[in-house]
Amino acid sequence: MARRYDGADKARDTRAQRLGQGLAKVRQSADGDKAAVGHAVPMKILLVEDEDAIAEPLAIGLRREGFSVERAATGAAALDADEPDLVLLDLRLPDVDGFDVCRALRARSSVPIIVVTARGEEADRVVGLELGADDYVVKPFGLRELIARIRAVTRRTNARSAEHEPMRIGALEVDERARRATLGEVELPLTPKEFDILGLLARDAGAVVTRRKLLEDVWQTTWYGSTKTIDVHVAALRSKLGDPGWIETVRGIGFRLRDS
């Protein structure tokens, strides 16, 4: 496929020169605060960039800040690479449009993606973010800014991941993301409503969940009549858990999941 150029390419040498200058300033100023804080091993970054004049000094700067960097010069190489902790993605690649790479990566993975490109039009930014990029940085940029953005995206991603961590209460594990519940090593054959009830109780084991809350969250209704359907589903859930004591009834209020 022939490579496409637009007006932004005319500034390629200037961008590379500015990036190199920015890296030099960073090297002179600080050795302290490493960007890979919190990682037992260095954060692995996949740098998808075909221009050596930009990729090489950028990789050097990132490595000096404590990152592990793997470079891919084409979209195909990026898609074939082992999954990293974060992707820095240029849009202007020799074999495929970077938007297509972004779409393909997001379709198979939740890996954080920061688009790093000379295409700074609002339409490009919107498309990139809507395709699943977590941030969008326009060249030329400073290394300090890029590292700050990497940290910010990593914090947000880690927070989202923590929200989806499986919940463990004794031998019971509830994975809402995968919609699986296991007791010991055995997966429980729960119906959708039974799983939703268990997930709601497991989010705050030991706390009482009211019948009204169960109706609103599981059945998406504010019905104030008989709530007998809740009792039927809870009874079935207790049976599948093998011990009625897992779910305690708080008379006149609701239910709570045993927290130990």
PyRosetta script that sets phi, psi and omega in degrees:
from pyrosetta import init, pose_from_sequence

init()
pose = pose_from_sequence("MARRYDGADKARDTRAQRLGQGLAKVRQSADGDKAAVGHAVPMKILLVEDEDAIAEPLAIGLRREGFSVERAATGAAALDADEPDLVLLDLRLPDVDGFDVCRALRARSSVPIIVVTARGEEADRVVGLELGADDYVVKPFGLRELIARIRAVTRRTNARSAEHEPMRIGALEVDERARRATLGEVELPLTPKEFDILGLLARDAGAVVTRRKLLEDVWQTTWYGSTKTIDVHVAALRSKLGDPGWIETVRGIGFRLRDS")
pose.set_psi(1, 131.6)
pose.set_omega(1, -179.5)
pose.set_phi(2, -69.2)
pose.set_psi(2, 142.2)
pose.set_omega(2, -179.8)
pose.set_phi(3, -77.1)
pose.set_psi(3, 138.4)
pose.set_omega(3, -179.4)
pose.set_phi(4, -98.2)
pose.set_psi(4, 141.4)
pose.set_omega(4, 179.2)
pose.set_phi(5, -123.6)
pose.set_psi(5, 149.9)
pose.set_omega(5, 169.9)
pose.set_phi(6, -134.8)
pose.set_psi(6, -171.6)
pose.set_omega(6, -173.8)
pose.set_phi(7, -61.2)
pose.set_psi(7, -26.5)
pose.set_omega(7, -176.7)
pose.set_phi(8, -65.7)
pose.set_psi(8, -24.8)
pose.set_omega(8, -178.1)
pose.set_phi(9, -67.8)
pose.set_psi(9, -22.6)
pose.set_omega(9, -178.6)
pose.set_phi(10, -64.5)
pose.set_psi(10, -22.9)
pose.set_omega(10, -178.5)
pose.set_phi(11, -95.0)
pose.set_psi(11, 14.9)
pose.set_omega(11, -174.0)
pose.set_phi(12, -56.7)
pose.set_psi(12, -49.8)
pose.set_omega(12, -177.3)
pose.set_phi(13, -63.7)
pose.set_psi(13, -38.1)
pose.set_omega(13, 179.3)
pose.set_phi(14, -65.1)
pose.set_psi(14, -41.4)
pose.set_omega(14, 179.3)
pose.set_phi(15, -61.4)
pose.set_psi(15, -45.7)
pose.set_omega(15, -179.1)
pose.set_phi(16, -61.7)
pose.set_psi(16, -40.7)
pose.set_omega(16, 180.0)
pose.set_phi(17, -64.1)
pose.set_psi(17, -44.3)
pose.set_omega(17, -179.8)
pose.set_phi(18, -64.7)
pose.set_psi(18, -39.5)
pose.set_omega(18, 178.3)
pose.set_phi(19, -62.9)
pose.set_psi(19, -43.2)
pose.set_omega(19, 178.4)
pose.set_phi(20, -60.9)
pose.set_psi(20, -39.7)
pose.set_omega(20, 177.7)
pose.set_phi(21, -64.5)
pose.set_psi(21, -40.5)
pose.set_omega(21, 179.5)
pose.set_phi(22, -63.7)
pose.set_psi(22, -40.2)
pose.set_omega(22, 178.4)
pose.set_phi(23, -64.5)
pose.set_psi(23, -38.9)
pose.set_omega(23, 179.7)
pose.set_phi(24, -62.4)
pose.set_psi(24, -40.8)
pose.set_omega(24, 179.2)
pose.set_phi(25, -63.8)
pose.set_psi(25, -39.7)
pose.set_omega(25, 179.7)
pose.set_phi(26, -64.3)
pose.set_psi(26, -42.1)
pose.set_omega(26, -178.9)
pose.set_phi(27, -62.5)
pose.set_psi(27, -33.6)
pose.set_omega(27, -177.3)
pose.set_phi(28, -75.4)
pose.set_psi(28, -27.8)
pose.set_omega(28, -165.8)
pose.set_phi(29, -95.9)
pose.set_psi(29, -34.5)
pose.set_omega(29, -171.0)
pose.set_phi(30, -153.6)
pose.set_psi(30, 137.7)
pose.set_omega(30, 171.4)
pose.set_phi(31, -111.3)
pose.set_psi(31, -14.9)
pose.set_omega(31, -171.4)
pose.set_phi(32, -60.9)
pose.set_psi(32, -114.2)
pose.set_omega(32, -175.0)
pose.set_phi(33, -34.4)
pose.set_psi(33, 91.8)
pose.set_omega(33, 179.8)
pose.set_phi(34, -80.9)
pose.set_psi(34, 142.8)
pose.set_omega(34, -174.0)
pose.set_phi(35, -74.8)
pose.set_psi(35, -18.3)
pose.set_omega(35, -176.6)
pose.set_phi(36, -90.1)
pose.set_psi(36, 23.3)
pose.set_omega(36, 179.9)
pose.set_phi(37, -56.1)
pose.set_psi(37, 139.5)
pose.set_omega(37, 176.8)
pose.set_phi(38, 92.0)
pose.set_psi(38, -6.6)
pose.set_omega(38, 179.6)
pose.set_phi(39, -104.4)
pose.set_psi(39, 127.2)
pose.set_omega(39, 177.2)
pose.set_phi(40, -62.7)
pose.set_psi(40, -33.3)
pose.set_omega(40, 173.4)
pose.set_phi(41, -122.9)
pose.set_psi(41, 159.2)
pose.set_omega(41, -178.0)
pose.set_phi(42, -58.0)
pose.set_psi(42, 141.7)
pose.set_omega(42, 175.1)
pose.set_phi(43, -63.4)
pose.set_psi(43, 132.2)
pose.set_omega(43, -178.3)
pose.set_phi(44, -93.3)
pose.set_psi(44, 120.1)
pose.set_omega(44, 179.2)
pose.set_phi(45, -109.6)
pose.set_psi(45, 131.3)
pose.set_omega(45, 172.3)
pose.set_phi(46, -96.8)
pose.set_psi(46, 114.0)
pose.set_omega(46, -179.7)
pose.set_phi(47, -97.6)
pose.set_psi(47, 110.6)
pose.set_omega(47, -178.7)
pose.set_phi(48, -102.0)
pose.set_psi(48, 98.2)
pose.set_omega(48, -173.8)
pose.set_phi(49, -155.3)
pose.set_psi(49, 127.1)
pose.set_omega(49, -176.7)
pose.set_phi(50, -91.5)
pose.set_psi(50, -17.4)
pose.set_omega(50, -176.5)
pose.set_phi(51, -87.2)
pose.set_psi(51, 115.6)
pose.set_omega(51, -178.8)
pose.set_phi(52, -59.0)
pose.set_psi(52, -37.9)
pose.set_omega(52, -175.5)
pose.set_phi(53, -63.6)
pose.set_psi(53, -23.2)
pose.set_omega(53, 178.0)
pose.set_phi(54, -99.5)
pose.set_psi(54, -44.9)
pose.set_omega(54, -173.2)
pose.set_phi(55, -65.6)
pose.set_psi(55, -43.1)
pose.set_omega(55, -173.3)
pose.set_phi(56, -66.5)
pose.set_psi(56, -51.0)
pose.set_omega(56, 178.1)
pose.set_phi(57, -65.8)
pose.set_psi(57, -32.5)
pose.set_omega(57, 178.6)
pose.set_phi(58, -66.3)
pose.set_psi(58, -43.7)
pose.set_omega(58, 178.4)
pose.set_phi(59, -62.0)
pose.set_psi(59, -41.0)
pose.set_omega(59, 178.6)
pose.set_phi(60, -61.5)
pose.set_psi(60, -46.5)
pose.set_omega(60, -179.3)
pose.set_phi(61, -62.0)
pose.set_psi(61, -42.8)
pose.set_omega(61, -180.0)
pose.set_phi(62, -65.8)
pose.set_psi(62, -39.4)
pose.set_omega(62, 179.2)
pose.set_phi(63, -65.5)
pose.set_psi(63, -37.5)
pose.set_omega(63, 177.8)
pose.set_phi(64, -63.5)
pose.set_psi(64, -25.3)
pose.set_omega(64, 179.3)
pose.set_phi(65, -90.3)
pose.set_psi(65, 6.7)
pose.set_omega(65, 172.6)
pose.set_phi(66, 101.4)
pose.set_psi(66, 4.3)
pose.set_omega(66, 179.5)
pose.set_phi(67, -88.2)
pose.set_psi(67, 154.2)
pose.set_omega(67, 167.3)
pose.set_phi(68, -97.6)
pose.set_psi(68, 127.6)
pose.set_omega(68, -172.9)
pose.set_phi(69, -121.7)
pose.set_psi(69, 127.3)
pose.set_omega(69, 170.7)
pose.set_phi(70, -115.3)
pose.set_psi(70, 134.0)
pose.set_omega(70, -178.0)
pose.set_phi(71, -105.3)
pose.set_psi(71, 139.9)
pose.set_omega(71, 171.5)
pose.set_phi(72, -125.0)
pose.set_psi(72, 126.1)
pose.set_omega(72, -176.7)
pose.set_phi(73, -92.2)
pose.set_psi(73, -6.0)
pose.set_omega(73, -180.0)
pose.set_phi(74, -136.8)
pose.set_psi(74, 163.7)
pose.set_omega(74, 176.1)
pose.set_phi(75, -65.4)
pose.set_psi(75, -39.4)
pose.set_omega(75, 179.4)
pose.set_phi(76, -61.6)
pose.set_psi(76, -42.4)
pose.set_omega(76, 179.1)
pose.set_phi(77, -64.9)
pose.set_psi(77, -36.8)
pose.set_omega(77, 179.0)
pose.set_phi(78, -63.4)
pose.set_psi(78, -42.3)
pose.set_omega(78, -178.5)
pose.set_phi(79, -73.4)
pose.set_psi(79, -22.9)
pose.set_omega(79, 178.6)
pose.set_phi(80, -87.9)
pose.set_psi(80, -13.2)
pose.set_omega(80, -175.3)
pose.set_phi(81, -71.2)
pose.set_psi(81, 154.0)
pose.set_omega(81, 172.6)
pose.set_phi(82, -61.2)
pose.set_psi(82, 148.6)
pose.set_omega(82, -176.6)
pose.set_phi(83, -65.4)
pose.set_psi(83, 126.6)
pose.set_omega(83, 179.5)
pose.set_phi(84, -90.8)
pose.set_psi(84, -173.0)
pose.set_omega(84, 173.4)
pose.set_phi(85, -86.7)
pose.set_psi(85, -23.1)
pose.set_omega(85, -178.9)
pose.set_phi(86, -161.0)
pose.set_psi(86, 147.3)
pose.set_omega(86, 179.3)
pose.set_phi(87, -116.1)
pose.set_psi(87, 130.3)
pose.set_omega(87, 168.4)
pose.set_phi(88, -103.5)
pose.set_psi(88, 116.1)
pose.set_omega(88, -167.7)
pose.set_phi(89, -120.9)
pose.set_psi(89, 116.5)
pose.set_omega(89, 169.7)
pose.set_phi(90, -79.6)
pose.set_psi(90, 148.0)
pose.set_omega(90, -178.6)
pose.set_phi(91, -90.2)
pose.set_psi(91, -26.5)
pose.set_omega(91, -174.9)
pose.set_phi(92, -96.6)
pose.set_psi(92, 90.3)
pose.set_omega(92, -177.4)
pose.set_phi(93, -111.1)
pose.set_psi(93, 156.4)
pose.set_omega(93, -173.2)
pose.set_phi(94, -73.1)
pose.set_psi(94, -21.9)
pose.set_omega(94, -173.7)
pose.set_phi(95, -112.5)
pose.set_psi(95, -23.6)
pose.set_omega(95, -175.6)
pose.set_phi(96, -157.1)
pose.set_psi(96, 152.7)
pose.set_omega(96, 177.8)
pose.set_phi(97, -68.6)
pose.set_psi(97, 137.6)
pose.set_omega(97, -179.0)
pose.set_phi(98, -59.9)
pose.set_psi(98, -28.4)
pose.set_omega(98, 176.4)
pose.set_phi(99, -61.2)
pose.set_psi(99, -37.2)
pose.set_omega(99, 178.8)
pose.set_phi(100, -66.9)
pose.set_psi(100, -36.7)
pose.set_omega(100, 177.0)
pose.set_phi(101, -65.5)
pose.set_psi(101, -43.6)
pose.set_omega(101, 178.9)
pose.set_phi(102, -59.2)
pose.set_psi(102, -45.8)
pose.set_omega(102, -179.7)
pose.set_phi(103, -61.4)
pose.set_psi(103, -44.4)
pose.set_omega(103, -177.8)
pose.set_phi(104, -67.0)
pose.set_psi(104, -40.7)
pose.set_omega(104, 178.3)
pose.set_phi(105, -63.9)
pose.set_psi(105, -44.3)
pose.set_omega(105, -177.2)
pose.set_phi(106, -69.3)
pose.set_psi(106, -28.8)
pose.set_omega(106, -179.9)
pose.set_phi(107, -67.2)
pose.set_psi(107, -26.1)
pose.set_omega(107, -175.3)
pose.set_phi(108, -113.2)
pose.set_psi(108, -7.2)
pose.set_omega(108, -172.4)
pose.set_phi(109, -155.2)
pose.set_psi(109, 157.8)
pose.set_omega(109, 174.5)
pose.set_phi(110, -102.0)
pose.set_psi(110, 16.8)
pose.set_omega(110, -179.2)
pose.set_phi(111, -56.0)
pose.set_psi(111, 135.7)
pose.set_omega(111, 177.4)
pose.set_phi(112, -62.2)
pose.set_psi(112, 137.0)
pose.set_omega(112, -179.4)
pose.set_phi(113, -126.3)
pose.set_psi(113, 125.4)
pose.set_omega(113, 172.3)
pose.set_phi(114, -114.1)
pose.set_psi(114, 116.7)
pose.set_omega(114, 176.2)
pose.set_phi(115, -76.2)
pose.set_psi(115, 129.8)
pose.set_omega(115, 179.6)
pose.set_phi(116, -126.4)
pose.set_psi(116, 106.4)
pose.set_omega(116, -168.2)
pose.set_phi(117, -153.2)
pose.set_psi(117, 163.3)
pose.set_omega(117, 173.5)
pose.set_phi(118, -85.9)
pose.set_psi(118, -9.0)
pose.set_omega(118, -178.9)
pose.set_phi(119, -81.3)
pose.set_psi(119, 96.8)
pose.set_omega(119, -172.1)
pose.set_phi(120, -105.3)
pose.set_psi(120, 8.5)
pose.set_omega(120, 179.2)
pose.set_phi(121, -66.1)
pose.set_psi(121, 149.1)
pose.set_omega(121, -178.5)
pose.set_phi(122, -57.5)
pose.set_psi(122, -39.2)
pose.set_omega(122, -179.6)
pose.set_phi(123, -60.6)
pose.set_psi(123, -40.4)
pose.set_omega(123, 178.7)
pose.set_phi(124, -65.5)
pose.set_psi(124, -41.8)
pose.set_omega(124, 179.0)
pose.set_phi(125, -60.5)
pose.set_psi(125, -46.3)
pose.set_omega(125, -178.0)
pose.set_phi(126, -62.2)
pose.set_psi(126, -45.5)
pose.set_omega(126, -179.7)
pose.set_phi(127, -61.3)
pose.set_psi(127, -45.8)
pose.set_omega(127, -179.3)
pose.set_phi(128, -59.1)
pose.set_psi(128, -45.8)
pose.set_omega(128, -179.1)
pose.set_phi(129, -68.7)
pose.set_psi(129, -37.4)
pose.set_omega(129, 179.6)
pose.set_phi(130, -70.5)
pose.set_psi(130, -26.4)
pose.set_omega(130, 177.4)
pose.set_phi(131, -77.3)
pose.set_psi(131, -9.7)
pose.set_omega(131, 175.7)
pose.set_phi(132, 121.3)
pose.set_psi(132, 1.1)
pose.set_omega(132, 176.4)
pose.set_phi(133, -65.3)
pose.set_psi(133, 144.8)
pose.set_omega(133, -179.9)
pose.set_phi(134, -88.9)
pose.set_psi(134, -20.4)
pose.set_omega(134, 177.7)
pose.set_phi(135, -159.1)
pose.set_psi(135, 166.7)
pose.set_omega(135, -174.6)
pose.set_phi(136, -143.7)
pose.set_psi(136, 115.3)
pose.set_omega(136, -177.6)
pose.set_phi(137, -116.7)
pose.set_psi(137, 131.1)
pose.set_omega(137, -177.6)
pose.set_phi(138, -99.3)
pose.set_psi(138, 132.3)
pose.set_omega(138, 174.9)
pose.set_phi(139, -74.4)
pose.set_psi(139, 148.3)
pose.set_omega(139, -6.2)
pose.set_phi(140, -76.2)
pose.set_psi(140, 154.4)
pose.set_omega(140, -179.3)
pose.set_phi(141, -141.3)
pose.set_psi(141, 163.3)
pose.set_omega(141, 176.3)
pose.set_phi(142, -94.0)
pose.set_psi(142, 148.6)
pose.set_omega(142, -179.7)
pose.set_phi(143, -61.7)
pose.set_psi(143, -38.0)
pose.set_omega(143, -179.8)
pose.set_phi(144, -61.5)
pose.set_psi(144, -42.2)
pose.set_omega(144, 178.6)
pose.set_phi(145, -62.9)
pose.set_psi(145, -44.1)
pose.set_omega(145, -178.7)
pose.set_phi(146, -62.3)
pose.set_psi(146, -43.4)
pose.set_omega(146, 179.7)
pose.set_phi(147, -64.3)
pose.set_psi(147, -39.1)
pose.set_omega(147, 177.2)
pose.set_phi(148, -61.9)
pose.set_psi(148, -39.1)
pose.set_omega(148, 178.7)
pose.set_phi(149, -68.9)
pose.set_psi(149, -38.2)
pose.set_omega(149, 176.6)
pose.set_phi(150, -60.3)
pose.set_psi(150, -45.3)
pose.set_omega(150, 179.6)
pose.set_phi(151, -62.5)
pose.set_psi(151, -43.8)
pose.set_omega(151, -178.2)
pose.set_phi(152, -63.9)
pose.set_psi(152, -45.5)
pose.set_omega(152, 179.3)
pose.set_phi(153, -63.4)
pose.set_psi(153, -40.1)
pose.set_omega(153, 179.8)
pose.set_phi(154, -63.6)
pose.set_psi(154, -41.7)
pose.set_omega(154, 178.0)
pose.set_phi(155, -60.9)
pose.set_psi(155, -45.9)
pose.set_omega(155, -179.4)
pose.set_phi(156, -63.7)
pose.set_psi(156, -42.0)
pose.set_omega(156, -178.5)
pose.set_phi(157, -66.1)
pose.set_psi(157, -41.9)
pose.set_omega(157, 179.3)
pose.set_phi(158, -64.1)
pose.set_psi(158, -37.5)
pose.set_omega(158, 178.8)
pose.set_phi(159, -64.7)
pose.set_psi(159, -42.4)
pose.set_omega(159, 178.7)
pose.set_phi(160, -65.1)
pose.set_psi(160, -39.3)
pose.set_omega(160, -179.4)
pose.set_phi(161, -64.4)
pose.set_psi(161, -39.7)
pose.set_omega(161, -179.9)
pose.set_phi(162, -61.7)
pose.set_psi(162, -35.4)
pose.set_omega(162, 179.2)
pose.set_phi(163, -63.6)
pose.set_psi(163, -26.7)
pose.set_omega(163, -176.1)
pose.set_phi(164, -104.4)
pose.set_psi(164, 9.8)
pose.set_omega(164, 177.1)
pose.set_phi(165, -65.3)
pose.set_psi(165, 140.0)
pose.set_omega(165, 176.6)
pose.set_phi(166, -56.2)
pose.set_psi(166, 142.0)
pose.set_omega(166, 178.3)
pose.set_phi(167, -92.8)
pose.set_psi(167, 130.6)
pose.set_omega(167, -177.9)
pose.set_phi(168, -119.6)
pose.set_psi(168, 123.3)
pose.set_omega(168, 176.4)
pose.set_phi(169, -127.4)
pose.set_psi(169, 99.7)
pose.set_omega(169, -174.6)
pose.set_phi(170, 60.2)
pose.set_psi(170, -127.4)
pose.set_omega(170, -179.5)
pose.set_phi(171, -83.8)
pose.set_psi(171, -4.0)
pose.set_omega(171, -177.9)
pose.set_phi(172, -92.2)
pose.set_psi(172, 131.7)
pose.set_omega(172, 175.8)
pose.set_phi(173, -126.8)
pose.set_psi(173, 129.9)
pose.set_omega(173, -179.8)
pose.set_phi(174, -121.4)
pose.set_psi(174, 116.6)
pose.set_omega(174, 179.9)
pose.set_phi(175, -109.7)
pose.set_psi(175, 99.2)
pose.set_omega(175, -176.4)
pose.set_phi(176, -70.0)
pose.set_psi(176, -31.7)
pose.set_omega(176, -179.6)
pose.set_phi(177, -65.0)
pose.set_psi(177, -42.4)
pose.set_omega(177, 179.9)
pose.set_phi(178, -92.0)
pose.set_psi(178, -6.9)
pose.set_omega(178, -176.4)
pose.set_phi(179, 52.4)
pose.set_psi(179, 54.2)
pose.set_omega(179, 177.6)
pose.set_phi(180, -131.1)
pose.set_psi(180, 140.6)
pose.set_omega(180, 174.0)
pose.set_phi(181, -128.8)
pose.set_psi(181, 131.7)
pose.set_omega(181, 179.8)
pose.set_phi(182, -128.0)
pose.set_psi(182, 146.2)
pose.set_omega(182, 175.3)
pose.set_phi(183, -121.8)
pose.set_psi(183, 111.5)
pose.set_omega(183, -168.7)
pose.set_phi(184, 68.2)
pose.set_psi(184, -122.3)
pose.set_omega(184, 178.4)
pose.set_phi(185, -106.1)
pose.set_psi(185, 7.2)
pose.set_omega(185, -173.5)
pose.set_phi(186, -104.5)
pose.set_psi(186, 126.2)
pose.set_omega(186, 176.7)
pose.set_phi(187, -77.7)
pose.set_psi(187, 134.4)
pose.set_omega(187, -178.4)
pose.set_phi(188, -84.8)
pose.set_psi(188, 132.3)
pose.set_omega(188, -179.2)
pose.set_phi(189, -83.8)
pose.set_psi(189, 74.6)
pose.set_omega(189, -174.3)
pose.set_phi(190, -91.4)
pose.set_psi(190, 145.8)
pose.set_omega(190, 170.9)
pose.set_phi(191, -75.7)
pose.set_psi(191, 163.7)
pose.set_omega(191, 178.9)
pose.set_phi(192, -53.8)
pose.set_psi(192, -44.2)
pose.set_omega(192, -179.3)
pose.set_phi(193, -67.4)
pose.set_psi(193, -40.7)
pose.set_omega(193, 178.4)
pose.set_phi(194, -62.0)
pose.set_psi(194, -41.6)
pose.set_omega(194, 179.3)
pose.set_phi(195, -65.3)
pose.set_psi(195, -41.5)
pose.set_omega(195, -179.8)
pose.set_phi(196, -62.1)
pose.set_psi(196, -39.9)
pose.set_omega(196, 177.9)
pose.set_phi(197, -63.8)
pose.set_psi(197, -47.7)
pose.set_omega(197, -179.4)
pose.set_phi(198, -62.5)
pose.set_psi(198, -42.1)
pose.set_omega(198, 178.9)
pose.set_phi(199, -61.6)
pose.set_psi(199, -42.7)
pose.set_omega(199, -179.9)
pose.set_phi(200, -64.1)
pose.set_psi(200, -42.9)
pose.set_omega(200, 178.4)
pose.set_phi(201, -66.8)
pose.set_psi(201, -37.2)
pose.set_omega(201, -175.5)
pose.set_phi(202, -72.3)
pose.set_psi(202, -23.8)
pose.set_omega(202, -178.9)
pose.set_phi(203, -60.8)
pose.set_psi(203, -27.1)
pose.set_omega(203, 177.9)
pose.set_phi(204, -144.3)
pose.set_psi(204, 68.0)
pose.set_omega(204, -177.1)
pose.set_phi(205, -57.2)
pose.set_psi(205, 135.6)
pose.set_omega(205, -178.6)
pose.set_phi(206, 96.1)
pose.set_psi(206, -19.7)
pose.set_omega(206, 178.7)
pose.set_phi(207, -92.2)
pose.set_psi(207, 150.8)
pose.set_omega(207, 180.0)
pose.set_phi(208, -81.7)
pose.set_psi(208, 132.7)
pose.set_omega(208, 172.4)
pose.set_phi(209, -108.7)
pose.set_psi(209, 121.7)
pose.set_omega(209, -175.3)
pose.set_phi(210, -72.9)
pose.set_psi(210, 159.8)
pose.set_omega(210, 176.0)
pose.set_phi(211, -61.6)
pose.set_psi(211, -39.0)
pose.set_omega(211, 178.8)
pose.set_phi(212, -61.2)
pose.set_psi(212, -42.3)
pose.set_omega(212, 178.6)
pose.set_phi(213, -62.8)
pose.set_psi(213, -41.1)
pose.set_omega(213, 178.1)
pose.set_phi(214, -62.0)
pose.set_psi(214, -43.7)
pose.set_omega(214, 179.0)
pose.set_phi(215, -62.9)
pose.set_psi(215, -43.0)
pose.set_omega(215, -177.2)
pose.set_phi(216, -67.5)
pose.set_psi(216, -41.9)
pose.set_omega(216, -173.5)
pose.set_phi(217, -86.4)
pose.set_psi(217, -37.7)
pose.set_omega(217, -175.4)
pose.set_phi(218, -92.0)
pose.set_psi(218, -40.6)
pose.set_omega(218, -178.3)
pose.set_phi(219, -104.0)
pose.set_psi(219, -2.8)
pose.set_omega(219, -179.5)
pose.set_phi(220, 50.3)
pose.set_psi(220, 49.1)
pose.set_omega(220, 179.2)
pose.set_phi(221, -143.5)
pose.set_psi(221, 155.6)
pose.set_omega(221, 176.2)
pose.set_phi(222, -112.8)
pose.set_psi(222, 29.1)
pose.set_omega(222, 179.9)
pose.set_phi(223, -57.5)
pose.set_psi(223, 131.2)
pose.set_omega(223, -177.9)
pose.set_phi(224, -109.4)
pose.set_psi(224, 11.0)
pose.set_omega(224, 177.8)
pose.set_phi(225, -85.0)
pose.set_psi(225, -145.6)
pose.set_omega(225, -179.1)
pose.set_phi(226, -62.8)
pose.set_psi(226, 138.7)
pose.set_omega(226, 177.3)
pose.set_phi(227, -112.8)
pose.set_psi(227, 29.4)
pose.set_omega(227, -177.7)
pose.set_phi(228, -58.8)
pose.set_psi(228, -31.5)
pose.set_omega(228, -179.9)
pose.set_phi(229, -60.3)
pose.set_psi(229, -31.8)
pose.set_omega(229, 177.2)
pose.set_phi(230, -63.9)
pose.set_psi(230, -45.4)
pose.set_omega(230, -178.7)
pose.set_phi(231, -61.1)
pose.set_psi(231, -38.9)
pose.set_omega(231, 179.5)
pose.set_phi(232, -62.3)
pose.set_psi(232, -46.1)
pose.set_omega(232, -178.8)
pose.set_phi(233, -69.3)
pose.set_psi(233, -38.2)
pose.set_omega(233, 178.7)
pose.set_phi(234, -65.7)
pose.set_psi(234, -39.2)
pose.set_omega(234, 178.0)
pose.set_phi(235, -61.9)
pose.set_psi(235, -42.9)
pose.set_omega(235, 178.3)
pose.set_phi(236, -64.8)
pose.set_psi(236, -39.0)
pose.set_omega(236, 179.9)
pose.set_phi(237, -65.7)
pose.set_psi(237, -42.7)
pose.set_omega(237, 177.4)
pose.set_phi(238, -59.9)
pose.set_psi(238, -41.3)
pose.set_omega(238, -179.4)
pose.set_phi(239, -62.0)
pose.set_psi(239, -42.7)
pose.set_omega(239, -178.7)
pose.set_phi(240, -72.2)
pose.set_psi(240, -26.2)
pose.set_omega(240, 176.0)
pose.set_phi(241, -75.4)
pose.set_psi(241, -17.6)
pose.set_omega(241, 175.7)
pose.set_phi(242, 83.0)
pose.set_psi(242, -7.0)
pose.set_omega(242, -179.6)
pose.set_phi(243, -147.6)
pose.set_psi(243, 112.6)
pose.set_omega(243, -179.2)
pose.set_phi(244, -58.2)
pose.set_psi(244, -21.6)
pose.set_omega(244, -177.9)
pose.set_phi(245, -68.4)
pose.set_psi(245, -13.5)
pose.set_omega(245, 177.8)
pose.set_phi(246, -60.7)
pose.set_psi(246, -38.8)
pose.set_omega(246, -178.5)
pose.set_phi(247, -117.0)
pose.set_psi(247, 116.2)
pose.set_omega(247, -177.8)
pose.set_phi(248, -97.4)
pose.set_psi(248, 140.6)
pose.set_omega(248, 177.0)
pose.set_phi(249, -91.9)
pose.set_psi(249, 130.0)
pose.set_omega(249, 172.9)
pose.set_phi(250, -105.4)
pose.set_psi(250, 102.4)
pose.set_omega(250, -168.6)
pose.set_phi(251, -55.2)
pose.set_psi(251, 129.7)
pose.set_omega(251, 177.1)
pose.set_phi(252, 80.6)
pose.set_psi(252, -3.3)
pose.set_omega(252, -176.4)
pose.set_phi(253, -124.2)
pose.set_psi(253, -60.5)
pose.set_omega(253, -176.8)
pose.set_phi(254, 173.1)
pose.set_psi(254, -135.8)
pose.set_omega(254, -174.4)
pose.set_phi(255, -141.0)
pose.set_psi(255, 159.2)
pose.set_omega(255, 172.6)
pose.set_phi(256, -142.1)
pose.set_psi(256, 149.2)
pose.set_omega(256, 178.0)
pose.set_phi(257, -90.7)
pose.set_psi(257, 131.9)
pose.set_omega(257, 177.5)
pose.set_phi(258, -55.3)
pose.set_psi(258, 133.3)
pose.set_omega(258, -172.6)
pose.set_phi(259, -97.5)
pose.set_psi(259, 13.0)
pose.set_omega(259, 176.6)
pose.set_phi(260, -155.0)
pose.dump_pdb("model.pdb")
